[in-house]
Amino acid sequence: MAETGRKAAIFTAELDDPMLPYGRKPPPAFLKRLDLITEELRKTLADKGGLVSVDLGPQAEEIEKQAPLYKCNGCVPDIAKALGADYAITTVAEKGGPQLFNLSVTIAEVASGKVVRKGIVVINANSDDDWAHAARSVVKNRLLAEPLPNPS
């Protein structure tokens, strides 16, 4: 049984699509899938990893200001710390083609900024079920293949 009570700031999954013109938002179908991935990660990390997802609302303005977080140059630990989280979890879906994407999830300790887990899965398909499966797969096979260390 996983230890419970460790808090995680599980940030909304972001899309890195080199074909998307600068400044344009992803199409609604991708936004839906990013939300789907985020919810799947929150559920699976709670069920399998014992992580309690903190409310991102108090830092929503800062998150929006810094977005995309995968390009914010180290802002994530400060935001997660302000939320009282032990871990900061970021997710990027990198589109490589119409039916090819990499899903990359990183778990970092907030106190030290140290990455404690990073998982990447490559999916060669493009349905809602495929994206949800990718999220479950990366948690099971990469992020929680071993228990997370206790935060320092």
N, C-alpha and C positions, 0 to 999 in steps of 0.2 A: 504494500500500500504506500502510495506517495505521501510525503510529508505535506501538510497543508498549512495555510496561513502566510506563505511567502507571497508578497505583492508584486504584481507585474504591470507595467505600463505597456499594453499591447497596442501599438499604434496601427492605424488603418493602413492596410496594404497599399502600396503605390505602384504605378505603372511607369516603366522606363521603355518608351517606344520611340526608337530613333526615326521612325517614319512619320511621327506626329509633329506637325509644324510647331515651332517654338511658341510657347504661350497658349497653345490650344489645349482644351481639356479633352480627355479621352471620351470616346463615344459612350452613350448610356449603357450599352451592353457590357463594356469593360468596367465601368463604375460599379455596376451590379455585381460583376464577378469579383472585383476587389473587395467589396463589402462581404460577399460570400466567403472568400478566403479568410478575411479578418474574423468573422463570426466562427468559422470552422476552427481557426487557431485558438480563439478564446475558449471555446468549448473543449477542444481536445487537450489543451494545456492545463485546463482546470481539472478535467476528468483523469488524465493520465499523469500529469505532473504536479498536481496539487497547488497550482498557482491561482491566486485570486486577482482578477483583473480590476485595476483601479479605474475610476471614472476619469476620463480625459477632459471632461467639460471645463474644469477650472483653468486649464491651460489651452483651451481651444483657440483663443486669439493668437497665442504665441506659436502654436502648431501651424496655424494657417499662415502666419507671417514667415515662418522658416521653411515652409514646404517648397519643394519636396524634401523630406527629411534625409533621404539618401544623399543629398547634395549640401546639407546644411553645415558641414565642416565641424562636427562635434557638438551640436546643440542638443542632441537627444538625451544624454545623461542629465543635463541641467533641468530639462523639462520633466523628465521622469523623477528626479529628486524632488522637485517642487510638488509633485503629485504624491510623494511619500512611498514610492515604489522601491523594491529591492532590485528588480530587474527591468531593463528596457528591451522591448522586443520590436524589431523593425522587419518589414517584409517588402521585398521588391519583386514584381513580376516583370521580367525583361522579355519583351517580344522580339523574337528572332525571325518571324515570318508569319504568314496567315494562320498556320496551325502549329507553331513551335514557340514555346516559351520556357524560360528558366524561372523557377520560383526559389528565391533566396531569402532565408529567414535567419536573423542574427539575434542572439540573446546575450546581453552584456550586463555585468554587475553595475549597478548605479554608483555605488560608493567608490569603486576603483576605476570604472570605465573599461575594465578588462572584458573582452569577448570570452564567454565561457562555452558557447555553442554556436556553430554556424552550420546550416544545412542548405543544400542546393539540390533541387530535383529538376530534371528536364522532362517536359511533357510534349509529345508530338500529337496533339489533338486540341480541340478548341470548343468544348461545350461546358456548361455550368458544372456538370458532373465531373468532368476532367479536372477543372480547376479545384473543386472541393476535394477530389481524390488526391491531388498534388499536395494540398495543405495537410491532409491526414497523413500522407506518406512521409513528408519531410519531418513531421513531429515524431512519428513512430520509429522511422529508420535512421534519423540523423540527430534530432534534438534530444530525444528521450531514450535513445538506445541504452544509455547509462543514466542514472539519476543525476539531476542537476546538483552542483555543489551548493552548500549553504552560503548565502551572501556574506562577505567579510564585514 
